[in-house]
Amino acid sequence: MKRKLCELGLIIFFYLMQVSLCRVIAIGGIAPNLMIILPILFGYFNGPKEGMYVGFCSGILYDLFFTDLLGFTALMFTLIGYFCGLLCNRYEEGNFIIPIFLTAGAVLFYEFFVFIGNFLLQNRLILGYFMTRVILPEMVYTVIVMLILYKPLQLLNKLYDSRKRKVKDIDETIL
């Protein structure tokens, strides 16, 4: 119960930071997407169920206040949390490389579907412009912010983790 309340508190805190701080630190109108970091890291730390839970809650909150289409971001963040959670017991938590690629891929996945929903269906085919001016800068900015938040979220996760995480040994995977 403590874990769920802590995750819900983190989601609300990250939402408030997304609304207030991200507007201040935006560079050229591009702000990092803090809400997508939570399902990525909690899925990576705790598995697909936690990733889906955090992804759905943060996606619904994002949908209520940022988008016109209710449920789209919740679905995307839930899928992102699930797929990041599939890597839960495969790699060590101290490894920074996997979360970097997960964050970059998740932002690319999410923003590409935002492009399809907002522009492509309205017959505005400006993928090159949208990719270079919005998707790639936001991806880089979100990865940098994720690297800053990785250790504090990892420590908070360990604080509320009641089970010990097992990492598969190399010998077990060969046999």
Helices and strands as residue ranges (DSSP letters): H 2-24, H 34-46, H 48-66, H 72-85, H 97-118, G 120-122, H 127-130, I 131-135, H 136-160, H 170-174
